[in-house]
Amino acid sequence: MNATPAPGAAAPRLSREHLCADPYPQFVAWLDEAARGPVLQPLAATLATVGCEDGPLARTVLIK
């Protein structure tokens, strides 16, 4: 992806032609972009799951 949009601006659309075929280098590129930008905690992420009997559950985790 490109530069982070200005506050209030629409984020660029995500399309397959702009993604790496291998997810690992894609993740590293996004992480590097977040670390260079205005993101305060680039290693923070929201992990969401849905159980068979429960509704969605989301929590914030640190990627280490």
LOLUM-283029 format. One line per field, with one value per residue (C-alpha): x, y, z. Coordinates in Angstrom, 3 decimals, padded with zeros to 6 digits. Example, Ala and Ser with C-alpha at 12.3 -4.5 7.8 and 13.67 -1.06 7.14 Angstrom:
% LOLUM-283029
east = [012.300	013.670]
north = [-004.500	-001.060]
up = [007.800	007.140]
% end
This chain:
% LOLUM-283029
east = [000.000	001.025	001.294	-001.130	-004.094	-004.632	-007.020	-010.584	-009.490	-010.558	-007.992	-006.803	-008.683	-006.984	-006.668	-004.950	-002.697	-001.031	-000.383	002.615	001.909	003.580	001.799	004.990	006.713	003.341	002.999	006.580	005.894	002.731	004.530	007.419	004.925	003.127	006.412	007.421	004.022	001.925	000.854	001.560	001.690	002.520	002.810	-000.748	-003.434	-007.041	-007.626	-011.243	-012.748	-016.223	-017.100	-019.756	-022.066	-020.777	-020.853	-017.745	-015.014	-012.302	-009.239	-006.180	-002.858	000.791	002.649	006.052]
north = [000.000	003.602	006.404	006.703	008.907	012.214	012.144	012.060	010.971	007.655	004.858	003.433	000.356	-002.981	-004.978	-008.245	-006.695	-004.572	-007.495	-009.818	-013.435	-014.498	-013.135	-012.844	-010.124	-008.369	-008.281	-007.006	-004.225	-003.157	-003.284	-001.183	001.341	001.563	002.035	004.924	006.598	008.203	004.898	005.026	001.256	-000.497	-003.845	-003.662	-005.607	-006.613	-010.362	-011.390	-014.874	-016.390	-019.557	-022.103	-021.097	-017.622	-014.370	-012.554	-011.866	-009.283	-008.414	-006.247	-008.068	-007.089	-008.854	-010.010]
up = [000.000	-000.257	002.265	005.144	004.222	005.993	008.963	007.659	004.165	002.693	002.871	-000.467	-001.658	-001.142	-004.367	-005.212	-007.857	-005.153	-002.776	-002.503	-003.399	-000.134	002.987	005.094	003.001	002.701	006.491	006.880	004.334	006.187	009.543	008.200	006.792	010.146	012.027	009.714	009.907	012.603	014.178	017.929	018.489	015.182	016.995	018.366	016.513	017.011	016.944	016.390	016.499	016.336	018.214	017.251	020.103	020.919	019.031	017.862	020.399	019.771	021.814	021.343	021.327	020.893	018.082	019.298]
% end
